[in-house]
Amino acid sequence: MPAPIPNAAPGSRISSLDGLRAISIVLVLTNHAIPGTHSFIFRLLFLHAALGVNVFFVISGFLITSLLLKERSETGGISLRLFYIRRALRILPAFCVFVGAVAILNAYGIVRVPAAIWPYVLTYTVNFSTQAPWVLGHLWSLSVEEQFYLLWPLVMAFAKPRVWMSVAVLSVFAGIGIRALNSLAGVALLNPVTLHYAFPFVCGPIAMGCLLAINSSEVRRFITASRFLSGGRMFLVAVPLIAFLDTLDLGAPNPFIAIATSALLTLCVARLVFVPAGAVSRLLNSAPLVGLGKLSYSIYLFQQLFLDSLYRHPAIPLPFPLNLLGALAAASICYWGVESRFFPLRHRFRATFRTA
């Protein structure tokens, strides 16, 4: 079994992950705050919302798998009941506040939400809907994460480690297989929305994070043995390449480019977690980015009320930069007033016993 990752004990935080969450949410906010059609160079420099989401996905796969491995190592098993309770306490409070806010705005005619979309919203299946309005459309990624939280712990609880690896590798390449099948069939077996947002076809970055956690010991040794990978120059090569591939993939999504981008993202996450040193690590672990990273979930939920890069008609119209400040204010209220209140309760539902 892979060795537990450093700093993964209950109550501690893994180096650089909050900072990475901050970078991710900044990528999303920047994209959503700049409407219109732009040149390749402009998109290369500024517009990377999908990349921001994929960073969240890699982090989720890595963190959840690492914590489950740690629980399995310390207690002899994985308590699904306790895991699902902890996830519910983490996700549901802020989610309910946001959905309630949208429902109120919808009741007053400020936003228009088709009645048919609410069952998708309330069951975390927005990624399978073709009717989600802008104000709720971003819940597709949260739906993907919730489906991951539901399914992956089942695999880890009841299957052997070699099966974990097989499932994760298969998930990485599922998008390529389905798109190849679509192409060979000559007809669209699945509609484009399903291919772009449905869990089986977009879970590759999450699976990459899972594989990183499962093979943490080997990856750590590989990185620390390389002067290039353990040094700062790696980011000078990897980050521009990731941005280029992400921009290249926007026009006509290519599963091979998506896998290459996810692999590079995962490598960067591994470098920052396993070798938490250098200028990039210091930046990501600085107080402003750590603070922004802690707010990232609430920011992600509420930013769509204030920013609208698609139709240019946000539910709460404010000029730049007040729209960004509005999103940050709403997220701060939600985080400090709701989210943080449930943190102590989550710690009460950790597995601390050793199974027979």
C-alpha angles and dihedrals in degrees: 000000000000115000115257114265119254119267093014097126118123110279095021128100127226114245117267097358095109089048090051090050088053092052089047095053091045089056090052094046093048092051094047094045094057111064126188139049118306141185124266092254092051091049090046091055102038118008114077109128093138089051090052090053091049091053088055089050095051091048092049094051092048098044098044093046091047092052092047090050090050092050091048091050095047101038103026094244148027121265105214091187093057092042093053092046091052092048092048091051090049099046109026104060097059091035092055091049091051095045090047090052091051091048090054092048089048092050090054093046095246090122129018117226118178111236090231092065097060095078088055091049095049094047097044093243100118088123088070095051127093095193105062112133120224094262090061101024094096089064087082089084093047088050090054090051093048091051088051091050089052100046109030098058088053089057092048094045098050107024135067122256093256088058090051088056093047094049092047094048091047089051091053092056099036093097093054092049096050094046091048090051090049090051095046092047091056091220133077104262089179128029117249093250091058092048092050100043113016114111099241091057103040102038093092096104091048090050089050089056090049091052090049091055094045091051096035096129094052094044092048091053091046093052097042090049092058120074090201097050094042093047133076096252090075090071091051087062103032101046097053090044092051091049091049094049092046091052091046090052096053099079101048111004112231119196093211091055089046092054092047090050093048091048092053091046090051091050090053091049090049092050092050095046100041097036103033095181138103136051096301092052092047090052094049091048094048117119097249094052094041089051092048090047091055089054094045098100094052091042090052091052098047103034092081090066091060103031129054119171093166106054100008091228108106118189090241105035114207129156120249124301094017089065090060091045090049091053091047092048093050091048092048092052090049094046098047096033099043119002099050092048090069098049096089090048091054091057090058089064099059121122107246101156126092114236122222 
